[in-house]
Amino acid sequence: MEGIKAVNLITCEGETAKPTCAQGTIKVLSANYGRTDSTTCSSGRPAGQISNVQCTQNTTLSLLTTQCDGKQNCFIVVGNTVFTDPCFGTYKYLNVSYECILPPPPPPPPPPNQGTIKVLSANYGRADKTTCSSGRPAGQISNVQCTQNTTLSVLTTQCDGKQNCSVAVGNMAFTDPCPGTYKYLNVTFDCILPPPPRPNQSKCSGKRSLDLDPAPPPGSESNPAPWMLCSAVQRYWPSWRTSPRITHGYPKMSKEAGRG
């Protein structure tokens, strides 16, 4: 969770503390009801009421977290009736430090339907008394052993390999496996994503390659076969095994080339 910079709020005894978040919710970090200096909330107070600067109330934090955490604002009357008196005769104040916690960002929307349908299982019939039962008499939903073995093959034929398909659910499509029973179609399927593109499988990986005419040289009696010239050093011969010689970057058939 992401928080805004901490806010420090001081409220004198007898007043109401109002921790507030314009955005997000309150998270109390620290709190004390008492006095830790002689200047805060000291105006018009006699020296005896502000001289004790070791005045703390250990339960202040738990009370504030209970009252304020998770809210956008809260109201705390600062006084002994709420916190109990930690140091009699001392004029006290509430010192609260809190953050406004922003809600986490909403999750990204689900990706659009991708891939194609692969039907895993399917049944036209009835396997329980509750599914598709609204308004149906008991006699039409009591048979929970109603299955049609051909359902899967019908669905795979109609839907596999497609992004969507429409199947009219009824006896016309599946034939009636149990007359008198009100039936439904239960299908489980996956959306199969296409495989990622395969990387270049060229044998000349990392080198520039030249795809040459698959036709054999004149006089060759072998069948045409594609071949690739990678460089003057690294060669891959066609099936007819005539060795090329490099001339200006193109293959030239050597007179002394032999048959493989």
N, C-alpha and C positions, 0 to 999 in steps of 0.2 A: 504494500500500500504506500502511496505517496503522500507526504505531509507538507503543509505550508509551514513557514518559519514560526517557531514557538512564540506564543503571546504570553506576556507577564501581566497579571491583573492583581492590583492591590485594592482592597475594600476595607474601610475603617469599621470598627465595631459599632453596631447599631444600624449599619446600612445593609443594602442587599447587593450581593455579588451577582453579576449577570454574564458569565462566560457565554460567548456567542461565536458561531461560525457562519459567515455569509455563504460559504461553500464547504461541503463536507460535514463531518461530525467531530465532536469534541473527544480528545484523548488527553486526560490529565496526566502530566509528567511529574509534577511535584506540588505539594501544598503544605502550608503551615498556618495554624491559627495561634497567634501569640505575638511576640515582639523580638526582633533580632537587631534593631538599631534604635537610636533615640530621636531620630528625625522624622521617620515615616508616621503619618497620622498623629503629629505632635502639636498641631496648632491649638493654642489656648489651653493646653493641658499642663498641670503642675508637674514639676520635675519628678516628684515621687511616683507619678503614674507612667513615666517613660524611661526610668532609670534602669529597669531590669531588662537587659537585652539578651538574656539566655532563656527566654520564655518560649517553649515549644509544646505542641500537642501532637503526639505520635499518631493519633487516630484520624487526623485531618485528611490525609491522602485517601484512606479507604472510604471515608464518608463522601469525599468529592467524586471519586471514581464511580461509586454507587449512584450518586445523584445525577452525574453529568455525562459520563462516558457513553458514546454512541448517539448522543443527541445533538441537535443543531444549536440549542440554547438551553440554559437551566438557570434557576433562581435559588440563591442560598442566602438566608438571613444570617448575617455575621453576628454571632453573640454566644453567650455561655449556654443558652438553652439548647442550641444546636450542637456545639462542640464540647461542652462542659468546660469549666474554668481551669486552665493549666497553671495560672499564676495570679492569685487573688491580689487585687489592688492595682494591677497593671492594666493600662489601657491598651487593648490589643487590636490587631488587624489580621485580615486573611490575605495571604500571599499565595497566588495560584499561578503555576506555569502550565500551559496546555498547548496542544497542536490541533489544527483542523485537518483531519484525515480525509483526503479525497477518495471517493469510491474508485475501485479498479475500473479500467476501461471495459466497455462491453466486449464480450467475445466476438471475434470476427464472424460474419455470417457464414453459414455452411456453404461449401463450394457448390456450384450448380451440378446437377446430375451429369456424371461423366461415365464414359465407358458404355458397355452393352450388357444386356440382361443375361444372366446364367441362372436358370431355375434349378433350385436345389431339392425342393420337395413340394408336393402339391396333393391336395385331396378335395374332391367334391363329395360332400356328404354331411355328416354331423358327428362330432366327437364330444360334445358337452350339451347341457340343457340351457345354457345362458346366452351363447353367441347367436345373434340374429333370432332372438326369441320374443321380442316385443310384440304383444298383441296376438301371439299364436296360441292356440289351444294346447293343452298338455299332451294330447295324442300326437301332435305334429313334432314335438321336440323330445319325446321320451326315448327314442332309439338313438343311443349315443355310440353305436358300433357300426355306423353307416359309412362305408368307404367305397371308393371307385378306383380300382387299380390302374385304370387307363388315364387317370387325370394327369399324371406327370408327363406321359408321352405327348398328350394333347398340348400341354403348356409349353414344353420344350420345342415342339414343332412350331407353335404360334409365336413364341417370344424370344427364344435363345438367339443371341447375336444382334438383337435390335435395341435401340434406345428406349423404345416404348412399344406397348402393344395393347390391344383392346380385345377382351374375351367376354362374350355374353354368357353369364352364369345361368345355366339352366339345363334341363334334360335334353334339349336339342343338341347342345354342344357335347355333353358328357354321357348321355343316356342315364336313365334313372336307376341308381343302385339300391334304393329302398323306397318303394311307392308309399305315399302317405306321410312321409317325413319331410319337413321343411328343411332344406339343405342350404349350405353355403360353401364357398370356395376358399380354402386356406392355402396360401402360396408363400413359400420362403424362397428368396432369390438374392443373388449378389449382383453388384454392378462391376463388371470386369473392366479394368482400365487397360488401354492398349499398352503393349510393351514399349519401353523407352527406345528411341532410335539407337541402333547399334553403332558403335564407333567404327571408323574407317578400318577395314580389315586388310588393307593393302600390305603386301609383304615389304613394300618400300616405305615403311613407317618412318616419318621424320625426313624423308628425301622427296625431292620432286620426281614425279613419275610421268611416263608418257605411254598412253594406251595406243598400241599400234594396230594397224589393219590386220584382222584375223586371217586374211587370206594367206596361204603358203606362197613361197617364192615360185617363180616360173620353174617348171620342171619337177616340182615336188609332187609326189604321188600320194602323200598322206592327206588325211582329212583336215580341213581348216580348224585351227585352234587359236583362241586369243592368247596373246602373250604380252609381256610388259618389260620394257627396258628401263631399269632404275638408274643406272649410271654406267660409266665405262668400266667400273670395277665390279659392281654387283649386278649380275645378269640372271634372268630367269628365262629359260629357253621354252619355246612352244613344244608341243608333243612331237612335232616332226624333227626337232633337235638339229636344226641348221644353225650354226653359230654366226651371229652378226658381228660386223666390225663397225666401229664408230666412225662416221664421216660427217662432220658438221652437226653432230647431235642426232643424226638419223641412222637407222640400221641399214647396213649394206651387206649383201650376202657375199661371203668369202668364196673365192673360186675353189679354195682347197677344203671347203667345209665338207665333212663327211656325213653319212647317214648314221642316225643313232641306233 
